[in-house]
């Protein structure tokens, strides 16, 4: 390949004047660029160790539009780079025409800026490495695309902190600065009413900002788990016209998407996800690229669509006689790799990762990143994730102060799906200061333990978890499998129409408070309790659990691995089940039940003791409105309970049932372009 070196040549910027210079002034690195990269974390306390935060400059790093034009041969020594050119840029260059090259390196001090007023595509057969500045910030009506059209996924090696030859994708290294800043738009809006198969109009709960004719939408499934394909019944459609809250489609919907009224203030329609952005980083359906950031300079990533990323390769396993592919280590959709405190203040806003062969959003050992109104759609492997430990005895490296606000994990898949154990939309892993608020997990596939949200073993993070929704996932809404050292609180969560449990709670012993949630119409039931309490114990308080005729029980216990403190189900309303509100089903090869059901109301038979379960350590029941508690034992007594009852003492007076009051947002949190 020829090597092209950009030389400094004065040239006028396309568009000229202040319009061409909006928010673009200098390529000097901020002072924080000297912050060293962190060492790898490890050891038994690594999950909660925190370095002192680095100072954060809230303003975006500026770039420069005054460079020479790409299309000017004089700037390249007489000939513009072509499809076999290995381009190196050490000065300022303005991309003013579509271009196809072999590879690209933007050197420190150099910049490549796409001209704002034009729709432009840069295609690179090989890697693009940014040590200087790369900026795609189109004016409204224009589209900027960086495409990798000929990726060979078999050439990937994966791993490492530096560019790996053959691992084609976008690399931001050293003190490189990446600016992706597309047109702002509402990421998703809920339908205001039920949608029927054959409808060509969507009536939305709020008027969407920035939606245009030609935008591609995904309409999420909402039907009950008793229906076939309840977790995969999406509609992909295209906008013909937008009139306020009404969106007209180019073709009718193929599936119904009912509105769900779950109680507790929860009445919601399908999420309508907008998958189109005016900044695009993409491979192809036949060859997936990746985005990898190790730069000590904070990136600005907003309103971009990242498609066909996350390469895969044949693994060592087979399924039904065919090889099974596996992801390439470290080559994901958007990967912040071991940045420590240098990533603090980073905001990833309005970004879509779709059709990815591996994880979508990965803040691996990188702290202080906010993901706002982002969408993962049709992603293989856990969508929102960072690298887990090598085994169950090794703590996970932490990522502190990660925020997921108004983000969506939609149609998360695995190959093959029966091997997708504990596949999840959001892996709420190790670190402190994590927040998941107003998020949605829908259409997650997978097998045993798969879920919309997961608190994984050996990866304990302390998260603020509020107003998050899980629905139409093939297995669980929420899945906890922690032996917690810390106390965890989940507030005002909703899980409806999942194929498994609304909440499956394990593993052995932990302390959790579940407050004010609504669990509606889940296929296995509302709550499965594996773990007993540690120290303060686990409490399910003020829940509305409506089985909606989908399951035999609202709550059921399962195998307890270790003896622990009491699990309390209190001040909750349980209804809509077929057999009993709470079923006690601890297995004979584990520890016996230690459960208190206090001040709950029921829509039918209250409890049932499985005759195959061992003698319980203690089961106490005090129904709402009664002062006397009873202790339950197997034996002759109340037939529908399969239990005998005797008076029992309970600490504390009776309390009234609490009805949840949850107001889920009808649309994604607003986003904006970077300031001019």
KEDOPA-410822 format. One record per residue (C-alpha): residue number from 1; residue in three letters; x, z, y. Coordinates in steps of 0.25 Angstrom, whole numbers, padded with zeros to 4 digits. Layout:
resi resn px pz py
NUM ALA X Z Y
...
This chain:
resi resn px pz py
1 UNK 0000 0000 0000
2 UNK 0004 -0002 0014
3 UNK 0006 0010 0023
4 UNK 0000 0009 0036
5 UNK 0004 0019 0047
6 UNK -0004 0020 0059
7 UNK 0003 0019 0072
8 UNK -0001 0025 0086
9 UNK -0008 0014 0094
10 UNK -0016 0016 0106
11 UNK -0030 0011 0105
12 UNK -0044 0013 0111
13 UNK -0054 0021 0102
14 UNK -0066 0013 0098
15 UNK -0078 0017 0107
16 UNK -0069 0022 0117
17 UNK -0071 0033 0127
18 UNK -0077 0047 0125
19 UNK -0087 0042 0114
20 UNK -0075 0038 0105
21 UNK -0068 0051 0108
22 UNK -0079 0061 0104
23 UNK -0073 0074 0099
24 UNK -0060 0066 0096
25 UNK -0048 0070 0104
26 UNK -0035 0074 0097
27 UNK -0030 0075 0083
28 UNK -0021 0087 0085
29 UNK -0023 0098 0074
30 UNK -0028 0111 0077
31 UNK -0020 0124 0077
32 UNK -0026 0128 0064
33 UNK -0020 0116 0057
34 UNK -0007 0125 0054
35 UNK -0015 0135 0045
36 UNK -0009 0134 0031
37 UNK -0017 0130 0019
38 UNK -0021 0142 0010
39 UNK -0014 0145 -0003
40 UNK -0023 0145 -0015
41 UNK -0031 0157 -0017
42 UNK -0031 0165 -0030
43 UNK -0031 0179 -0036
44 UNK -0043 0189 -0038
45 UNK -0046 0191 -0023
46 UNK -0045 0177 -0019
47 UNK -0060 0175 -0019
48 UNK -0061 0184 -0007
49 UNK -0048 0183 0001
50 UNK -0048 0178 0015
51 UNK -0038 0173 0024
52 UNK -0039 0176 0039
53 UNK -0047 0164 0045
54 UNK -0040 0154 0053
55 UNK -0045 0151 0067
56 UNK -0056 0140 0068
57 UNK -0056 0130 0079
58 UNK -0071 0126 0080
59 UNK -0069 0113 0087
60 UNK -0067 0100 0078
61 UNK -0054 0094 0078
62 UNK -0054 0082 0087
63 UNK -0049 0068 0083
64 UNK -0045 0056 0091
65 UNK -0052 0042 0093
66 UNK -0041 0036 0101
67 UNK -0033 0030 0090
68 UNK -0029 0016 0087
69 UNK -0040 0007 0080
70 UNK -0039 0005 0065
71 UNK -0042 -0009 0066
72 UNK -0031 -0012 0076
73 UNK -0020 -0019 0067
74 UNK -0009 -0015 0078
75 UNK -0011 0000 0074
76 UNK -0007 -0003 0060
77 UNK 0005 -0012 0063
78 UNK -0003 -0025 0062
79 UNK -0013 -0024 0050
80 UNK -0024 -0014 0048
81 UNK -0024 -0006 0035
82 UNK -0031 -0012 0023
83 UNK -0036 -0008 0010
84 UNK -0022 -0005 0004
85 UNK -0016 0002 0016
86 UNK -0011 0016 0015
87 UNK -0014 0020 0029
88 UNK -0007 0031 0037
89 UNK -0012 0035 0051
90 UNK -0003 0043 0060
91 UNK -0009 0040 0073
92 UNK -0024 0039 0078
93 UNK -0033 0028 0072
94 UNK -0047 0025 0075
95 UNK -0054 0018 0063
96 UNK -0062 0007 0070
97 UNK -0065 -0002 0058
98 UNK -0068 -0001 0043
99 UNK -0055 0000 0035
100 UNK -0051 0000 0020
101 UNK -0037 0006 0017
102 UNK -0029 0011 0005
103 UNK -0027 0025 0010
104 UNK -0025 0033 0023
105 UNK -0017 0045 0028
106 UNK -0020 0050 0042
107 UNK -0007 0057 0046
108 UNK -0006 0070 0054
109 UNK -0008 0066 0069
110 UNK -0015 0053 0064
111 UNK -0030 0051 0065
112 UNK -0041 0041 0059
113 UNK -0054 0042 0067
114 UNK -0066 0033 0063
115 UNK -0071 0026 0076
116 UNK -0084 0034 0079
117 UNK -0093 0022 0083
118 UNK -0091 0014 0071
119 UNK -0096 0014 0056
120 UNK -0082 0014 0049
121 UNK -0077 0015 0034
122 UNK -0063 0018 0030
123 UNK -0061 0015 0016
124 UNK -0048 0021 0009
125 UNK -0044 0017 -0005
126 UNK -0035 0030 -0006
127 UNK -0034 0043 0000
128 UNK -0036 0046 0015
129 UNK -0028 0058 0019
130 UNK -0030 0064 0033
131 UNK -0018 0072 0039
132 UNK -0022 0069 0053
133 UNK -0037 0065 0057
134 UNK -0048 0058 0051
135 UNK -0061 0057 0058
136 UNK -0074 0050 0055
137 UNK -0085 0054 0066
138 UNK -0094 0042 0068
139 UNK -0103 0041 0080
140 UNK -0118 0041 0076
141 UNK -0122 0029 0069
142 UNK -0108 0026 0063
143 UNK -0103 0029 0049
144 UNK -0089 0033 0046
145 UNK -0084 0032 0031
146 UNK -0071 0035 0024
147 UNK -0072 0028 0010
148 UNK -0064 0029 -0002
149 UNK -0068 0016 -0010
150 UNK -0059 0016 -0022
151 UNK -0057 0030 -0027
152 UNK -0051 0031 -0041
153 UNK -0056 0045 -0046
154 UNK -0047 0044 -0058
155 UNK -0035 0044 -0049
156 UNK -0038 0058 -0043
157 UNK -0029 0070 -0047
158 UNK -0036 0081 -0039
159 UNK -0030 0094 -0034
160 UNK -0019 0098 -0024
161 UNK -0019 0101 -0009
162 UNK -0013 0087 -0005
163 UNK -0017 0072 -0006
164 UNK -0017 0068 -0020
165 UNK -0014 0053 -0023
166 UNK -0025 0046 -0029
167 UNK -0036 0056 -0025
168 UNK -0043 0047 -0015
169 UNK -0051 0054 -0004
170 UNK -0050 0060 0010
171 UNK -0039 0070 0011
172 UNK -0037 0079 0024
173 UNK -0024 0086 0023
174 UNK -0013 0093 0032
175 UNK -0019 0095 0046
176 UNK -0029 0083 0044
177 UNK -0042 0083 0051
178 UNK -0055 0077 0045
179 UNK -0067 0074 0054
180 UNK -0080 0069 0048
181 UNK -0091 0069 0058
182 UNK -0103 0061 0055
183 UNK -0116 0060 0062
184 UNK -0124 0074 0061
185 UNK -0137 0074 0053
186 UNK -0145 0084 0046
187 UNK -0140 0085 0032
188 UNK -0153 0089 0025
189 UNK -0167 0092 0028
190 UNK -0178 0097 0019
191 UNK -0191 0089 0016
192 UNK -0203 0095 0024
193 UNK -0213 0092 0012
194 UNK -0213 0087 -0002
195 UNK -0207 0074 -0005
196 UNK -0214 0065 -0015
197 UNK -0208 0053 -0023
198 UNK -0211 0040 -0015
199 UNK -0210 0047 -0002
200 UNK -0203 0038 0009
201 UNK -0203 0049 0019
202 UNK -0196 0062 0020
203 UNK -0203 0073 0029
204 UNK -0192 0083 0033
205 UNK -0192 0097 0037
206 UNK -0183 0094 0049
207 UNK -0179 0081 0056
208 UNK -0166 0077 0051
209 UNK -0155 0074 0062
210 UNK -0146 0062 0060
211 UNK -0153 0056 0048
212 UNK -0154 0040 0049
213 UNK -0159 0028 0042
214 UNK -0150 0025 0030
215 UNK -0146 0040 0027
216 UNK -0147 0044 0012
217 UNK -0155 0056 0009
218 UNK -0156 0065 -0004
219 UNK -0169 0072 -0006
220 UNK -0167 0084 -0015
221 UNK -0175 0088 -0027
222 UNK -0185 0099 -0026
223 UNK -0194 0099 -0038
224 UNK -0196 0110 -0048
225 UNK -0186 0111 -0060
226 UNK -0198 0108 -0070
227 UNK -0197 0094 -0066
228 UNK -0187 0084 -0071
229 UNK -0175 0081 -0063
230 UNK -0179 0092 -0053
231 UNK -0164 0094 -0049
232 UNK -0160 0079 -0047
233 UNK -0173 0073 -0041
234 UNK -0166 0068 -0028
235 UNK -0170 0057 -0019
236 UNK -0159 0049 -0012
237 UNK -0165 0041 -0001
238 UNK -0162 0034 0012
239 UNK -0168 0036 0026
240 UNK -0176 0024 0032
241 UNK -0180 0032 0044
242 UNK -0180 0046 0051
243 UNK -0192 0050 0060
244 UNK -0190 0065 0063
245 UNK -0193 0073 0051
246 UNK -0197 0061 0043
247 UNK -0187 0052 0035
248 UNK -0192 0039 0029
249 UNK -0184 0034 0017
250 UNK -0180 0020 0012
251 UNK -0186 0022 -0001
252 UNK -0196 0033 -0007
253 UNK -0192 0046 -0014
254 UNK -0191 0045 -0029
255 UNK -0194 0060 -0032
256 UNK -0203 0071 -0026
257 UNK -0197 0082 -0019
258 UNK -0207 0094 -0018
259 UNK -0207 0104 -0007
260 UNK -0204 0118 -0013
261 UNK -0211 0131 -0008
262 UNK -0204 0142 -0014
263 UNK -0209 0154 -0006
264 UNK -0201 0164 0002
265 UNK -0202 0154 0014
266 UNK -0196 0143 0006
267 UNK -0203 0129 0006
268 UNK -0193 0117 0006
269 UNK -0193 0103 0004
270 UNK -0182 0094 -0002
271 UNK -0169 0093 0005
272 UNK -0166 0079 0011
273 UNK -0151 0077 0011
274 UNK -0145 0067 0020
275 UNK -0133 0061 0013
276 UNK -0128 0051 0024
277 UNK -0117 0054 0034
278 UNK -0110 0045 0044
279 UNK -0096 0050 0040
280 UNK -0093 0046 0025
281 UNK -0082 0049 0016
282 UNK -0084 0043 0002
283 UNK -0078 0037 -0010
284 UNK -0087 0029 -0019
285 UNK -0096 0031 -0031
286 UNK -0085 0026 -0040
287 UNK -0073 0033 -0034
288 UNK -0075 0047 -0027
289 UNK -0065 0052 -0016
290 UNK -0064 0066 -0010
291 UNK -0061 0074 0003
292 UNK -0050 0084 0003
293 UNK -0046 0093 0015
294 UNK -0034 0101 0015
295 UNK -0031 0100 0030
296 UNK -0028 0112 0038
297 UNK -0036 0106 0049
298 UNK -0051 0109 0049
299 UNK -0060 0096 0046
300 UNK -0073 0092 0052
301 UNK -0082 0087 0042
302 UNK -0097 0084 0046
303 UNK -0108 0074 0043
304 UNK -0100 0066 0032
305 UNK -0105 0061 0019
306 UNK -0094 0062 0008
307 UNK -0098 0053 -0004
308 UNK -0092 0050 -0017
309 UNK -0081 0060 -0017
310 UNK -0076 0070 -0028
311 UNK -0069 0062 -0039
312 UNK -0071 0064 -0053
313 UNK -0063 0061 -0066
314 UNK -0065 0061 -0081
315 UNK -0063 0075 -0086
316 UNK -0059 0080 -0100
317 UNK -0073 0083 -0104
318 UNK -0084 0074 -0110
319 UNK -0099 0075 -0110
320 UNK -0107 0067 -0120
321 UNK -0095 0059 -0124
322 UNK -0092 0055 -0109
323 UNK -0081 0060 -0100
324 UNK -0085 0070 -0090
325 UNK -0079 0069 -0076
326 UNK -0074 0080 -0068
327 UNK -0070 0082 -0053
328 UNK -0056 0080 -0047
329 UNK -0051 0093 -0043
330 UNK -0051 0095 -0027
331 UNK -0057 0081 -0025
332 UNK -0071 0084 -0019
333 UNK -0081 0080 -0009
334 UNK -0076 0088 0003
335 UNK -0064 0097 -0001
336 UNK -0058 0108 0008
337 UNK -0046 0112 0000
338 UNK -0039 0125 0001
339 UNK -0040 0126 0017
340 UNK -0041 0141 0018
341 UNK -0044 0145 0032
342 UNK -0040 0132 0038
343 UNK -0054 0126 0035
344 UNK -0061 0137 0043
345 UNK -0071 0132 0053
346 UNK -0073 0119 0045
347 UNK -0088 0114 0045
348 UNK -0092 0103 0035
349 UNK -0106 0099 0041
350 UNK -0116 0089 0036
351 UNK -0107 0083 0025
352 UNK -0113 0076 0013
353 UNK -0105 0075 0000
354 UNK -0112 0067 -0010
355 UNK -0110 0060 -0023
356 UNK -0097 0068 -0025
357 UNK -0090 0069 -0039
358 UNK -0086 0083 -0036
359 UNK -0088 0095 -0026
360 UNK -0094 0091 -0013
361 UNK -0089 0103 -0003
362 UNK -0077 0111 -0007
363 UNK -0071 0121 0003
364 UNK -0060 0125 -0007
365 UNK -0052 0138 -0002
366 UNK -0056 0133 0012
367 UNK -0062 0143 0021
368 UNK -0072 0143 0032
369 UNK -0079 0130 0030
370 UNK -0094 0128 0033
371 UNK -0102 0117 0026
372 UNK -0115 0114 0034
373 UNK -0126 0105 0030
374 UNK -0118 0098 0020
375 UNK -0123 0091 0007
376 UNK -0118 0089 -0006
377 UNK -0126 0079 -0014
378 UNK -0123 0073 -0028
379 UNK -0110 0081 -0030
380 UNK -0103 0083 -0044
381 UNK -0098 0098 -0046
382 UNK -0102 0110 -0037
383 UNK -0105 0104 -0023
384 UNK -0100 0115 -0013
385 UNK -0088 0121 -0020
386 UNK -0074 0125 -0020
387 UNK -0064 0126 -0031
388 UNK -0067 0137 -0041
389 UNK -0057 0145 -0050
390 UNK -0050 0140 -0062
391 UNK -0058 0150 -0071
392 UNK -0067 0162 -0070
393 UNK -0056 0172 -0069
394 UNK -0050 0165 -0056
395 UNK -0056 0168 -0043
396 UNK -0060 0156 -0034
397 UNK -0052 0153 -0022
398 UNK -0061 0157 -0010
399 UNK -0067 0148 0001
400 UNK -0071 0158 0012
401 UNK -0082 0156 0023
402 UNK -0088 0144 0017
403 UNK -0102 0140 0023
404 UNK -0112 0131 0016
405 UNK -0123 0130 0027
406 UNK -0135 0121 0024
407 UNK -0127 0113 0013
408 UNK -0133 0106 0001
409 UNK -0128 0104 -0013
410 UNK -0137 0093 -0019
411 UNK -0136 0087 -0033
412 UNK -0124 0093 -0038
413 UNK -0120 0088 -0051
414 UNK -0110 0089 -0063
415 UNK -0105 0080 -0074
416 UNK -0110 0082 -0084
417 UNK -0122 0090 -0079
418 UNK -0123 0099 -0091
419 UNK -0108 0104 -0088
420 UNK -0112 0108 -0074
421 UNK -0111 0123 -0076
422 UNK -0113 0130 -0063
423 UNK -0113 0118 -0055
424 UNK -0117 0121 -0041
425 UNK -0120 0116 -0027
426 UNK -0114 0127 -0020
427 UNK -0103 0136 -0026
428 UNK -0102 0148 -0018
429 UNK -0088 0152 -0022
430 UNK -0077 0161 -0018
431 UNK -0074 0166 -0004
432 UNK -0080 0175 0007
433 UNK -0089 0171 0018
434 UNK -0096 0160 0011
435 UNK -0110 0155 0016
436 UNK -0121 0147 0010
437 UNK -0133 0145 0019
438 UNK -0145 0136 0019
439 UNK -0139 0127 0008
440 UNK -0146 0119 -0003
441 UNK -0142 0117 -0017
442 UNK -0150 0106 -0025
443 UNK -0149 0098 -0037
444 UNK -0137 0105 -0043
445 UNK -0136 0100 -0057
446 UNK -0127 0107 -0068
447 UNK -0129 0116 -0080
448 UNK -0129 0131 -0082
449 UNK -0126 0139 -0070
450 UNK -0127 0127 -0060
451 UNK -0134 0130 -0047
452 UNK -0136 0127 -0032
453 UNK -0127 0139 -0028
454 UNK -0116 0146 -0037
455 UNK -0109 0159 -0035
456 UNK -0098 0156 -0045
457 UNK -0090 0166 -0054
458 UNK -0076 0169 -0050
459 UNK -0079 0163 -0036
460 UNK -0086 0174 -0029
461 UNK -0089 0171 -0014
462 UNK -0097 0179 -0005
463 UNK -0107 0170 0001
464 UNK -0118 0171 0011
465 UNK -0130 0164 0004
466 UNK -0142 0161 0012
467 UNK -0154 0152 0012
468 UNK -0148 0143 0001
469 UNK -0157 0134 -0007
470 UNK -0155 0129 -0022
471 UNK -0166 0120 -0028
472 UNK -0167 0110 -0039
473 UNK -0154 0113 -0045
474 UNK -0153 0110 -0060
475 UNK -0149 0124 -0063
476 UNK -0149 0136 -0054
477 UNK -0151 0138 -0039
478 UNK -0141 0149 -0037
479 UNK -0130 0153 -0048
480 UNK -0122 0166 -0047
481 UNK -0111 0169 -0057
482 UNK -0102 0179 -0050
483 UNK -0097 0193 -0054
484 UNK -0097 0196 -0040
485 UNK -0087 0206 -0033
486 UNK -0095 0205 -0020
487 UNK -0110 0206 -0016
488 UNK -0117 0193 -0013
489 UNK -0130 0190 -0006
490 UNK -0139 0178 -0007
491 UNK -0150 0177 0004
492 UNK -0163 0169 0005
493 UNK -0159 0158 -0006
494 UNK -0169 0149 -0012
495 UNK -0168 0142 -0026
496 UNK -0180 0133 -0030
497 UNK -0182 0123 -0042
498 UNK -0169 0125 -0048
499 UNK -0168 0122 -0063
500 UNK -0162 0135 -0067
501 UNK -0162 0149 -0059
502 UNK -0164 0150 -0045
503 UNK -0153 0161 -0046
504 UNK -0144 0163 -0058
505 UNK -0136 0175 -0056
506 UNK -0124 0179 -0064
507 UNK -0113 0182 -0068
508 UNK -0110 0196 -0073
509 UNK -0111 0206 -0061
510 UNK -0113 0204 -0047
511 UNK -0119 0208 -0034
512 UNK -0129 0199 -0027
513 UNK -0141 0200 -0018
514 UNK -0151 0189 -0018
515 UNK -0160 0191 -0006
516 UNK -0173 0184 -0002
517 UNK -0172 0171 -0011
518 UNK -0182 0162 -0016
519 UNK -0181 0156 -0030
520 UNK -0192 0146 -0034
521 UNK -0196 0138 -0046
522 UNK -0182 0138 -0053
523 UNK -0182 0133 -0067
524 UNK -0176 0145 -0074
525 UNK -0181 0156 -0064
526 UNK -0177 0162 -0051
527 UNK -0166 0172 -0055
528 UNK -0157 0173 -0067
529 UNK -0149 0186 -0068
530 UNK -0136 0186 -0076
531 UNK -0128 0196 -0068
532 UNK -0130 0211 -0066
533 UNK -0126 0218 -0053
534 UNK -0113 0223 -0049
535 UNK -0112 0235 -0039
536 UNK -0124 0233 -0030
537 UNK -0131 0224 -0040
538 UNK -0138 0210 -0039
539 UNK -0151 0210 -0031
540 UNK -0162 0199 -0030
541 UNK -0170 0204 -0018
542 UNK -0182 0198 -0011
543 UNK -0183 0185 -0020
544 UNK -0195 0176 -0022
545 UNK -0193 0170 -0036
546 UNK -0204 0160 -0039
547 UNK -0202 0153 -0053
548 UNK -0213 0143 -0049
549 UNK -0217 0142 -0064
550 UNK -0203 0136 -0067
551 UNK -0198 0148 -0075
552 UNK -0201 0160 -0084
553 UNK -0195 0170 -0075
554 UNK -0191 0172 -0061
555 UNK -0179 0181 -0064
556 UNK -0172 0182 -0078
557 UNK -0160 0190 -0082
558 UNK -0149 0184 -0091
559 UNK -0137 0189 -0098
560 UNK -0129 0200 -0091
561 UNK -0114 0200 -0094
562 UNK -0111 0213 -0088
563 UNK -0118 0226 -0086
564 UNK -0120 0228 -0071
565 UNK -0129 0234 -0060
566 UNK -0144 0231 -0058
567 UNK -0149 0217 -0053
568 UNK -0161 0219 -0044
569 UNK -0173 0210 -0042
570 UNK -0180 0215 -0030
571 UNK -0191 0213 -0020
572 UNK -0193 0199 -0026
573 UNK -0206 0190 -0030
574 UNK -0205 0184 -0043
575 UNK -0216 0174 -0047
576 UNK -0219 0160 -0053
577 UNK -0212 0163 -0067
578 UNK -0219 0161 -0080
579 UNK -0215 0174 -0088
580 UNK -0209 0185 -0079
581 UNK -0203 0188 -0066
582 UNK -0190 0194 -0072
583 UNK -0185 0192 -0086
584 UNK -0174 0201 -0092
585 UNK -0166 0193 -0101
586 UNK -0152 0199 -0102
587 UNK -0146 0195 -0115
588 UNK -0142 0204 -0127
589 UNK -0127 0199 -0126
590 UNK -0126 0204 -0111
591 UNK -0129 0216 -0103
592 UNK -0144 0221 -0101
593 UNK -0152 0219 -0089
594 UNK -0151 0228 -0077
595 UNK -0162 0223 -0067
596 UNK -0171 0229 -0057
597 UNK -0183 0221 -0053
598 UNK -0188 0229 -0041
599 UNK -0200 0226 -0031
600 UNK -0203 0212 -0036
601 UNK -0216 0205 -0036
602 UNK -0220 0196 -0048
603 UNK -0229 0184 -0050
604 UNK -0231 0187 -0065
605 UNK -0225 0195 -0076
606 UNK -0214 0203 -0070
607 UNK -0203 0205 -0080
608 UNK -0199 0201 -0095
609 UNK -0189 0207 -0104
610 UNK -0183 0197 -0114
611 UNK -0184 0203 -0128
612 UNK -0170 0197 -0131
613 UNK -0164 0205 -0119
614 UNK -0156 0218 -0122
615 UNK -0161 0232 -0117
616 UNK -0160 0231 -0102
617 UNK -0150 0240 -0094
618 UNK -0162 0242 -0084
619 UNK -0173 0234 -0080
620 UNK -0182 0240 -0068
621 UNK -0194 0234 -0063
622 UNK -0202 0238 -0050
623 UNK -0213 0228 -0046
624 UNK -0216 0226 -0031
625 UNK -0226 0236 -0026
626 UNK -0223 0246 -0037
627 UNK -0216 0259 -0036
628 UNK -0212 0262 -0050
629 UNK -0201 0254 -0057
630 UNK -0200 0252 -0072
631 UNK -0189 0250 -0081
632 UNK -0191 0239 -0092
633 UNK -0186 0240 -0106
634 UNK -0189 0231 -0118
635 UNK -0200 0236 -0126
636 UNK -0216 0237 -0127
637 UNK -0222 0238 -0114
638 UNK -0227 0227 -0104
639 UNK -0228 0215 -0113
640 UNK -0226 0204 -0102
641 UNK -0213 0212 -0098
642 UNK -0208 0214 -0112
643 UNK -0204 0227 -0108
644 UNK -0207 0242 -0107
645 UNK -0207 0249 -0093
646 UNK -0204 0263 -0089
647 UNK -0203 0269 -0075
648 UNK -0189 0268 -0068
649 UNK -0183 0273 -0056
650 UNK -0178 0263 -0045
651 UNK -0170 0266 -0033
652 UNK -0178 0262 -0020
653 UNK -0192 0261 -0017
654 UNK -0201 0249 -0019
655 UNK -0199 0237 -0009
656 UNK -0208 0225 -0006
657 UNK -0205 0211 -0011
658 UNK -0198 0203 -0001
659 UNK -0202 0188 0001
660 UNK -0190 0179 0004
661 UNK -0191 0172 0018
662 UNK -0182 0160 0017
663 UNK -0182 0149 0027
664 UNK -0173 0137 0022
665 UNK -0168 0127 0032
666 UNK -0176 0114 0032
667 UNK -0163 0106 0035
668 UNK -0148 0107 0035
669 UNK -0141 0114 0046
670 UNK -0138 0105 0058
671 UNK -0125 0099 0059
672 UNK -0118 0092 0071
673 UNK -0106 0083 0073
674 UNK -0093 0088 0079
675 UNK -0093 0090 0094
676 UNK -0089 0079 0103
